[in-house]
């Protein structure tokens, strides 16, 4: 009897222990696996393990140690992570990345991997890079919201197979969007009694007046009506980047046009021929600076900032600051320079070169990452797509050092009350290296909306108002954006990537070298145009167009 009772007690104790263990297991499983109805934020909190998750991030080597960085420490504490850093020299980042991938000994996360679309497709197909779709859905509410707000971002991130393998730094630089600009000396316009030109015919009249009417008043025929520089030296400094858009769309890169979803090529069209003839006319009459085809940015700066009277009347470039000093209060020459909106050409064409690019993809997660490492990594990436995370990631964790809250009355580029400001910051030792941000490192939200939350000077001609000046200039171009442009989100198929790169280089070189020869008169439109057009056959232009058509057909 006693023995039977004792056995019963033992059995009851065992059952209670098993039930307790089951209860604990259920709690642990609940912490690891969010329910279908759990919010992304709640899921992230439940997924946080007791001990910090160790994860290796690949990034470029900076001047200060990333392990001691204030923003690193912030995200480590916020997401219960310990980051180990695999660093490479910035100028050898891609080479180092490729060596790691080839060896098979690569990190769990590339924070700054500079992956192209083709790279993502190649390594995604191999299983090296993980699809991020589910992680974004569950643990990245800020990025998900931005993708919904900016549909082209989601399109750019989505590979032809429907997967997202990389996250870019979303840098929506407004003045970069329409950067094929043209600036003109308003003081000279006033001297010759002409308004800012609106057509190609009016531009010819203005440049002719600059050439012949001595607008600088020194009694010498030393005026340069229009100057420029190769694009590799001065951003969109080549004169055709602006002028050709009055005849046919010129993207100043791949030379692709779009109409009804069909890809075409501009430099073999009759309208391109008309544009070349117009520029040749300007050159023959001495209205275009011969140095425009060879000079670098230093030569441009010397030309604009020379002592004595001005000799330059206009320049094609994204930034007038290439030509003129806009950063010293005592130098005021730049203040009488104005933006010239796109000109209407003889056939009514009036377009602005447009760019909607995201550049390379910074962030990827590899198949080396455990589930906990994947969640930690995507949370860190997503945090920089929140307003707070973007602010602290880009400008630093210390208010008063890298940024301030805007005071009442401080306005942004649109004249509205700003949220943040760069005014009143604490003075810093100019030799000290700040280590409180991941500035221009990793994915983050640098959208126009985030940029517009900062105060700017309301005087566009002041030193601090230069950004406002560029924004105002860009607004003059926005109405002339083409209805369709070739999408920056196009994924060249991996099997086409090498051929596409080779064709793009050879075709671009051919277009640019012949353009210079036609403008300079070394080739003539009447005699050499047909042979120029036929030359594209030998460069396999048909295949070039086909590759880029297929790239968007797969989206």
C-alpha positions as CSV (number, residue, x, y, z in Angstrom):
1,X,0.0,0.0,0.0
2,X,2.7,2.4,1.0
3,X,4.8,1.4,-2.0
4,X,1.9,1.9,-4.3
5,X,1.3,5.4,-2.9
6,X,4.9,6.3,-3.2
7,X,5.0,5.2,-6.9
8,X,1.9,7.3,-7.6
9,X,3.6,10.4,-6.0
10,X,6.7,9.9,-8.2
11,X,4.6,9.6,-11.3
12,X,2.7,12.8,-10.5
13,X,6.0,14.6,-10.0
14,X,7.4,13.4,-13.3
15,X,4.2,14.4,-15.2
16,X,4.3,17.9,-13.6
17,X,8.0,18.3,-14.7
18,X,7.2,17.2,-18.2
19,X,4.3,19.6,-18.5
20,X,6.4,22.4,-17.2
21,X,9.1,21.6,-19.7
22,X,6.5,21.6,-22.5
23,X,5.3,25.0,-21.3
24,X,8.8,26.4,-21.4
25,X,9.4,24.9,-24.9
26,X,6.2,26.5,-26.1
27,X,7.4,29.9,-24.8
28,X,10.8,29.5,-26.4
29,X,9.2,28.5,-29.7
30,X,6.9,31.4,-29.5
31,X,9.9,33.7,-29.1
32,X,11.6,32.2,-32.1
33,X,8.7,31.9,-34.5
34,X,6.3,34.9,-34.8
35,X,2.7,34.0,-35.3
36,X,1.0,35.0,-38.6
37,X,-0.8,37.9,-36.9
38,X,2.3,39.4,-35.2
39,X,3.4,42.8,-36.3
40,X,6.9,43.2,-37.8
41,X,8.1,45.2,-34.8
42,X,6.7,42.7,-32.3
43,X,8.3,39.9,-34.3
44,X,11.6,41.6,-34.1
45,X,11.4,42.0,-30.3
46,X,10.3,38.4,-29.8
47,X,13.2,37.2,-32.0
48,X,15.9,38.8,-29.9
49,X,17.9,36.1,-28.2
50,X,19.4,36.4,-24.7
51,X,23.0,36.6,-25.8
52,X,24.2,39.0,-28.5
53,X,24.2,37.6,-32.0
54,X,27.7,37.7,-33.5
55,X,27.7,38.5,-37.2
56,X,30.5,39.6,-39.6
57,X,29.9,42.7,-41.8
58,X,32.1,43.4,-44.9
59,X,32.8,47.1,-45.4
60,X,35.4,49.6,-46.6
61,X,38.2,50.6,-44.3
62,X,37.7,54.2,-43.1
63,X,39.9,56.6,-41.2
64,X,38.4,55.6,-37.8
65,X,37.7,52.1,-36.5
66,X,34.2,50.9,-37.1
67,X,34.2,48.7,-34.0
68,X,34.5,51.9,-31.9
69,X,32.0,53.9,-34.0
70,X,29.2,55.4,-32.0
71,X,26.5,54.3,-34.5
72,X,27.9,50.8,-34.5
73,X,27.6,50.7,-30.7
74,X,24.0,52.1,-31.0
75,X,22.8,49.4,-33.4
76,X,24.6,46.7,-31.5
77,X,22.8,47.6,-28.3
78,X,19.5,48.3,-30.0
79,X,19.4,44.9,-31.8
80,X,21.5,42.8,-29.3
81,X,24.2,42.2,-31.9
82,X,28.0,42.0,-31.8
83,X,29.4,43.0,-35.2
84,X,32.8,41.7,-36.3
85,X,34.3,43.7,-39.2
86,X,35.9,42.4,-42.4
87,X,37.4,45.5,-43.9
88,X,39.0,46.2,-47.3
89,X,40.6,49.4,-48.8
90,X,37.9,51.5,-50.4
91,X,39.7,51.5,-53.8
92,X,40.0,47.7,-53.7
93,X,36.6,46.8,-52.3
94,X,35.2,45.0,-55.3
95,X,38.4,43.0,-55.9
96,X,38.5,41.9,-52.2
97,X,34.8,41.0,-52.4
98,X,35.4,38.9,-55.5
99,X,38.3,37.1,-53.8
100,X,36.2,36.2,-50.8
101,X,33.3,35.0,-52.9
102,X,35.6,32.9,-55.1
103,X,37.3,31.3,-52.0
104,X,34.0,30.4,-50.4
105,X,35.2,32.0,-47.2
106,X,32.9,35.1,-47.2
107,X,31.1,36.8,-44.4
108,X,27.4,36.6,-43.4
109,X,26.7,40.1,-44.5
110,X,28.0,42.5,-47.1
111,X,27.2,45.9,-45.6
112,X,28.8,47.7,-48.5
113,X,29.4,45.2,-51.3
114,X,28.9,47.4,-54.4
115,X,26.9,44.7,-56.2
116,X,25.6,45.3,-59.7
117,X,22.3,43.9,-60.9
118,X,24.2,41.2,-62.8
119,X,26.2,40.4,-59.6
120,X,23.0,39.9,-57.7
121,X,21.6,37.6,-60.4
122,X,24.7,35.5,-60.6
123,X,25.2,35.0,-56.9
124,X,21.5,34.7,-56.2
125,X,21.2,31.9,-58.7
126,X,24.1,30.2,-57.1
127,X,22.5,30.4,-53.7
128,X,25.3,32.5,-52.3
129,X,23.1,35.5,-51.8
130,X,19.8,34.9,-49.9
131,X,16.5,36.2,-51.1
132,X,15.4,38.9,-48.7
133,X,11.7,39.0,-49.6
134,X,10.4,37.2,-46.5
135,X,12.9,39.0,-44.2
136,X,11.7,42.4,-45.5
137,X,8.1,41.4,-45.1
138,X,8.5,40.3,-41.5
139,X,11.3,42.4,-40.1
140,X,11.7,45.6,-42.2
141,X,8.6,47.8,-41.8
142,X,10.5,51.0,-42.7
143,X,12.0,49.7,-45.9
144,X,8.7,48.0,-46.8
145,X,6.8,51.3,-46.4
146,X,9.4,53.1,-48.6
147,X,9.0,50.5,-51.3
148,X,5.3,51.0,-51.3
149,X,5.7,54.8,-51.4
150,X,8.3,54.6,-54.2
151,X,7.2,51.8,-56.5
152,X,10.3,52.3,-58.7
153,X,12.5,51.4,-55.7
154,X,10.7,48.0,-55.4
155,X,11.0,47.5,-59.1
156,X,14.7,48.3,-59.0
157,X,15.3,45.8,-56.1
158,X,13.3,43.0,-57.6
159,X,15.2,40.6,-59.9
160,X,13.6,38.9,-62.9
161,X,13.0,35.7,-60.8
162,X,10.9,37.8,-58.3
163,X,13.5,37.7,-55.6
164,X,15.2,40.6,-53.8
165,X,18.9,39.9,-53.3
166,X,20.2,43.3,-52.4
167,X,19.2,46.6,-50.7
168,X,20.6,49.8,-52.2
169,X,21.4,53.1,-50.5
170,X,18.3,55.1,-51.6
171,X,20.0,58.4,-52.4
172,X,17.4,60.5,-54.1
173,X,19.5,63.5,-55.0
174,X,17.0,65.9,-56.5
175,X,19.5,68.1,-58.5
176,X,21.1,64.8,-59.8
177,X,17.8,63.8,-61.4
178,X,18.1,66.6,-64.0
179,X,21.8,67.2,-64.1
180,X,22.3,67.9,-67.8
181,X,22.1,71.6,-67.3
182,X,23.2,74.9,-68.9
183,X,24.3,78.1,-67.0
184,X,24.6,81.6,-68.5
185,X,26.2,84.9,-67.7
186,X,23.1,87.2,-67.0
187,X,25.3,90.3,-66.8
188,X,26.4,89.7,-70.4
189,X,22.8,89.2,-71.5
190,X,21.9,92.5,-70.0
191,X,24.9,94.2,-71.8
192,X,23.8,92.9,-75.2
193,X,20.1,93.5,-74.5
194,X,18.8,90.0,-74.8
195,X,16.7,87.7,-72.6
196,X,17.5,84.2,-71.5
197,X,17.1,82.1,-74.7
198,X,14.2,79.7,-75.0
199,X,14.9,78.2,-78.4
200,X,18.0,77.0,-80.3
201,X,17.6,79.9,-82.7
202,X,17.6,82.4,-79.8
203,X,20.6,80.7,-78.3
204,X,22.5,81.2,-81.6
205,X,21.6,84.9,-81.5
206,X,22.8,85.2,-77.9
207,X,26.1,83.4,-78.5
208,X,26.7,85.5,-81.6
209,X,26.1,88.7,-79.5
210,X,28.5,87.4,-76.9
211,X,31.1,86.9,-79.6
212,X,30.8,90.2,-81.4
213,X,29.4,92.8,-79.0
214,X,32.2,92.9,-76.4
215,X,30.0,92.3,-73.4
216,X,33.0,92.3,-71.0
217,X,33.8,95.8,-72.2
218,X,37.6,95.5,-72.4
219,X,37.7,96.3,-76.1
220,X,39.2,92.9,-77.0
221,X,37.6,90.0,-78.9
222,X,38.4,87.6,-76.0
223,X,34.9,86.4,-75.1
224,X,34.2,82.6,-75.1
225,X,30.4,82.4,-75.7
226,X,30.0,78.7,-74.7
227,X,32.5,76.4,-73.0
228,X,32.3,72.8,-71.6
229,X,34.5,69.8,-70.8
230,X,34.4,66.1,-71.2
231,X,32.0,64.3,-68.9
232,X,34.8,62.3,-67.3
233,X,36.3,65.6,-66.0
234,X,33.2,67.8,-65.4
235,X,29.8,66.3,-64.5
236,X,27.7,66.5,-67.7
237,X,30.2,69.1,-69.0
238,X,30.0,67.8,-72.6
239,X,28.0,70.3,-74.7
240,X,25.9,67.6,-76.4
241,X,24.5,66.5,-73.0
242,X,22.4,69.6,-73.0
243,X,22.2,70.8,-76.6
244,X,21.2,67.4,-78.2
245,X,18.0,67.3,-76.1
246,X,16.6,70.0,-78.3
247,X,16.7,67.6,-81.2
248,X,16.3,64.1,-79.7
249,X,16.6,62.6,-76.3
250,X,20.2,62.1,-75.1
251,X,20.7,60.3,-71.8
252,X,24.5,61.0,-72.1
253,X,25.3,57.4,-71.3
254,X,23.8,54.4,-73.1
255,X,22.1,56.6,-75.7
256,X,18.9,54.6,-75.4
257,X,15.4,56.0,-76.0
258,X,12.0,54.5,-75.0
259,X,8.7,54.7,-76.7
260,X,5.7,52.5,-75.8
261,X,8.0,50.2,-73.9
262,X,10.3,49.6,-77.0
263,X,14.0,50.3,-76.7
264,X,15.7,52.3,-79.5
265,X,19.0,54.1,-80.1
266,X,19.4,57.8,-80.7
267,X,22.8,58.4,-82.4
268,X,21.8,56.9,-85.7
269,X,18.6,58.9,-86.2
270,X,18.0,61.9,-88.4
271,X,17.2,64.1,-85.4
272,X,20.7,63.3,-84.0
273,X,22.1,64.3,-87.4
274,X,20.3,67.7,-87.1
275,X,21.7,68.2,-83.6
276,X,25.3,67.6,-84.8
277,X,24.8,70.0,-87.7
278,X,23.6,72.7,-85.2
279,X,26.6,72.2,-83.0
280,X,28.9,72.2,-86.0
281,X,27.4,75.6,-87.0
282,X,28.1,77.0,-83.6
283,X,31.6,75.7,-83.6
284,X,32.4,77.0,-87.2
285,X,31.4,80.5,-86.2
286,X,33.6,80.5,-83.1
287,X,30.8,80.2,-80.6
288,X,32.0,77.0,-78.9
289,X,35.3,76.9,-77.0
290,X,37.6,74.4,-78.8
291,X,38.9,73.4,-75.4
292,X,35.5,72.0,-74.5
293,X,36.5,68.6,-75.9
294,X,39.8,68.3,-74.0
295,X,40.0,70.5,-70.8
296,X,39.6,69.2,-67.3
297,X,37.9,70.6,-64.2
298,X,40.9,72.6,-63.1
299,X,41.1,74.4,-66.5
300,X,37.4,75.2,-66.2
301,X,37.9,76.6,-62.7
302,X,40.8,78.8,-63.9
303,X,38.7,80.0,-66.8
304,X,35.9,81.1,-64.6
305,X,37.8,82.5,-61.7
306,X,40.5,84.4,-63.6
307,X,41.4,87.8,-62.4
308,X,40.2,90.8,-64.3
309,X,37.2,90.8,-66.6
310,X,35.2,87.7,-67.3
311,X,35.7,86.0,-70.6
312,X,33.1,83.2,-70.3
313,X,29.4,83.6,-71.4
314,X,28.0,80.1,-70.6
315,X,28.8,76.6,-69.7
316,X,27.1,73.2,-69.9
317,X,27.4,71.3,-66.6
318,X,25.3,70.1,-63.6
319,X,27.1,72.5,-61.2
320,X,28.0,76.1,-61.9
321,X,30.5,75.7,-59.1
322,X,32.8,73.9,-61.5
323,X,33.3,77.2,-63.3
324,X,32.8,79.8,-60.5
325,X,33.7,80.0,-56.8
326,X,30.5,80.0,-54.9
327,X,32.1,79.4,-51.4
328,X,33.6,82.8,-50.4
329,X,31.6,85.8,-49.4
330,X,34.1,88.2,-51.0
331,X,33.7,86.6,-54.4
332,X,30.4,87.6,-56.0
333,X,31.0,86.8,-59.7
334,X,28.8,83.7,-59.6
335,X,25.7,85.8,-58.5
336,X,25.0,87.0,-62.0
337,X,24.9,83.6,-63.5
338,X,21.5,82.0,-64.2
339,X,20.1,78.6,-65.2
340,X,18.9,78.2,-68.8
341,X,15.9,75.7,-69.0
342,X,15.8,73.2,-71.9
343,X,15.6,74.9,-75.3
344,X,12.9,74.2,-77.9
345,X,14.5,72.9,-81.1
346,X,13.4,73.4,-84.7
347,X,11.0,70.4,-84.6
348,X,9.6,71.3,-81.2
349,X,11.7,68.9,-79.2
350,X,12.4,70.2,-75.7
351,X,13.7,67.6,-73.3
352,X,15.7,67.3,-70.0
353,X,18.2,64.6,-69.6
354,X,16.8,62.5,-66.7
355,X,18.4,60.1,-64.3
356,X,16.5,57.9,-61.8
357,X,19.3,55.6,-60.7
358,X,20.0,53.8,-57.5
359,X,23.6,53.0,-58.2
360,X,25.0,49.8,-56.8
361,X,23.5,47.6,-54.2
362,X,25.3,48.0,-50.9
363,X,23.7,45.3,-48.7
364,X,23.3,41.6,-49.1
365,X,23.0,38.6,-46.8
366,X,24.9,35.4,-47.7
367,X,24.1,31.7,-47.1
368,X,26.6,31.7,-44.3
369,X,24.1,33.5,-42.1
370,X,22.0,31.7,-39.5
371,X,18.4,32.6,-39.0
372,X,19.3,34.8,-36.0
373,X,22.0,36.5,-38.0
374,X,19.7,37.1,-40.9
375,X,17.1,38.7,-38.7
376,X,19.7,40.9,-36.9
377,X,21.2,42.0,-40.2
378,X,17.9,43.0,-41.8
379,X,16.8,44.9,-38.6
380,X,20.0,46.9,-38.7
381,X,19.5,47.7,-42.4
382,X,15.8,48.6,-41.8
383,X,16.6,50.9,-39.0
384,X,18.5,53.2,-41.4
385,X,15.3,53.5,-43.4
386,X,13.5,55.1,-40.4
387,X,13.8,58.8,-40.0
388,X,15.7,58.4,-36.8
389,X,18.0,55.8,-38.2
390,X,18.7,57.7,-41.3
391,X,19.5,60.8,-39.3
392,X,21.9,59.1,-36.9
393,X,23.4,56.8,-39.5
394,X,24.3,59.6,-41.9
395,X,24.9,62.6,-39.7
396,X,25.9,61.1,-36.4
397,X,24.5,60.1,-33.0
398,X,25.3,63.3,-31.3
399,X,22.9,66.2,-31.6
400,X,24.7,69.5,-31.7
401,X,27.7,67.9,-33.4
402,X,26.4,66.6,-36.7
403,X,22.9,68.1,-36.7
404,X,20.5,70.1,-34.6
405,X,16.7,70.3,-34.4
406,X,15.6,73.2,-36.5
407,X,14.4,76.3,-34.8
408,X,11.0,77.9,-35.6
409,X,11.4,79.9,-38.8
410,X,14.2,77.7,-40.3
411,X,12.9,76.6,-43.7
412,X,13.7,73.9,-46.2
413,X,14.3,74.2,-49.9
414,X,10.5,74.4,-50.5
415,X,10.1,77.3,-48.0
416,X,8.4,75.1,-45.4
417,X,9.3,74.7,-41.7
418,X,12.3,72.4,-41.4
419,X,12.8,69.6,-38.8
420,X,16.6,69.6,-38.7
421,X,19.4,72.0,-39.2
422,X,23.1,72.3,-39.6
423,X,23.2,75.7,-37.9
424,X,24.7,76.2,-34.5
425,X,26.8,73.1,-34.4
426,X,29.6,72.8,-31.9
427,X,33.0,73.8,-33.2
428,X,35.2,70.8,-33.9
429,X,38.9,70.3,-34.2
430,X,39.6,70.4,-37.9
431,X,42.2,67.7,-37.5
432,X,39.9,65.4,-35.5
433,X,38.2,62.4,-37.2
434,X,34.6,62.1,-36.2
435,X,33.5,58.5,-35.6
436,X,29.8,58.8,-34.7
437,X,28.1,57.8,-38.0
438,X,28.1,55.4,-40.9
439,X,28.1,58.3,-43.4
440,X,27.6,57.0,-46.9
441,X,28.0,53.5,-45.7
442,X,25.4,50.8,-46.1
443,X,21.7,51.1,-47.2
444,X,19.6,53.9,-45.8
445,X,16.9,56.4,-46.7
446,X,18.3,59.5,-48.3
447,X,15.0,60.2,-50.1
448,X,14.0,63.7,-51.2
449,X,11.5,63.8,-48.3
450,X,14.3,63.1,-45.8
451,X,16.6,65.6,-47.5
452,X,13.8,68.2,-47.4
453,X,13.5,67.8,-43.7
454,X,16.7,69.9,-43.3
455,X,16.8,73.7,-43.3
456,X,18.5,75.6,-46.0
457,X,19.3,79.2,-46.6
458,X,16.4,81.0,-48.4
459,X,18.9,83.1,-50.3
460,X,20.0,80.9,-53.2
461,X,23.0,83.3,-53.9
462,X,24.5,83.0,-50.5
463,X,27.2,80.5,-49.6
464,X,24.8,78.4,-47.5
465,X,22.1,78.8,-50.2
466,X,23.9,76.9,-52.9
467,X,21.8,73.7,-52.4
468,X,18.6,75.9,-52.7
469,X,20.1,77.4,-55.9
470,X,20.5,73.9,-57.4
471,X,17.0,72.9,-56.3
472,X,15.5,75.9,-58.0
473,X,17.5,75.2,-61.1
474,X,16.3,71.7,-61.1
475,X,12.7,72.7,-60.9
476,X,13.1,74.6,-64.2
477,X,14.0,71.3,-65.8
478,X,11.5,69.0,-64.3
479,X,8.6,69.9,-66.6
480,X,10.7,68.7,-69.6
481,X,11.4,65.2,-68.5
482,X,10.6,62.6,-71.2
483,X,7.5,60.5,-70.7
484,X,9.6,57.4,-70.8
485,X,13.3,56.7,-70.0
486,X,15.2,53.5,-70.0
487,X,14.8,52.2,-66.4
488,X,17.9,52.2,-64.1
489,X,16.3,49.1,-62.6
490,X,16.9,46.9,-65.7
491,X,18.6,43.6,-64.8
492,X,20.9,42.5,-67.6
493,X,20.8,38.8,-67.6
494,X,24.0,37.2,-66.3
495,X,24.6,35.4,-69.6
496,X,24.4,38.8,-71.4
497,X,26.4,40.9,-68.9
498,X,29.9,40.5,-70.4
499,X,28.7,41.1,-74.0
500,X,26.6,44.1,-72.8
501,X,29.6,45.6,-71.1
502,X,31.8,45.2,-74.2
503,X,29.2,46.5,-76.6
504,X,28.3,49.5,-74.3
505,X,32.0,50.5,-74.2
506,X,32.7,50.2,-77.9
507,X,29.4,51.8,-79.0
508,X,29.8,54.7,-76.5
509,X,33.4,55.3,-77.7
510,X,32.3,55.3,-81.3
511,X,29.5,57.7,-80.7
512,X,31.6,60.2,-78.7
513,X,34.6,60.1,-81.1
514,X,32.4,60.7,-84.1
515,X,30.4,63.3,-82.4
516,X,33.6,65.4,-81.8
517,X,34.7,64.9,-85.4
518,X,31.3,66.1,-86.7
519,X,31.2,69.1,-84.4
520,X,34.8,70.1,-85.1
521,X,34.3,69.7,-88.9
522,X,36.8,66.8,-89.3
523,X,33.9,64.9,-90.7
524,X,31.1,66.4,-92.6
525,X,27.4,65.6,-92.3
526,X,26.8,65.5,-96.1
527,X,29.7,63.2,-96.9
528,X,30.3,61.1,-93.8
529,X,26.9,60.6,-92.1
530,X,25.9,57.4,-94.0
531,X,29.2,55.7,-93.4
532,X,29.0,56.6,-89.7
533,X,25.6,55.0,-89.5
534,X,26.7,51.9,-91.3
535,X,29.6,51.6,-88.8
536,X,27.2,50.6,-86.1
537,X,26.6,47.3,-88.0
538,X,30.2,46.3,-87.2
539,X,29.6,47.1,-83.6
540,X,26.6,44.8,-83.3
541,X,24.2,47.5,-82.5
542,X,21.2,45.2,-83.1
543,X,22.5,42.9,-80.3
544,X,23.1,45.8,-78.0
545,X,19.4,47.0,-78.3
546,X,18.2,43.4,-78.0
547,X,20.0,42.9,-74.7
548,X,18.6,46.0,-73.2
549,X,15.1,45.2,-74.5
550,X,15.3,41.7,-73.0
551,X,16.4,43.2,-69.7
552,X,13.2,45.1,-69.2
553,X,11.0,42.5,-70.8
554,X,12.0,40.2,-67.9
555,X,10.9,42.6,-65.2
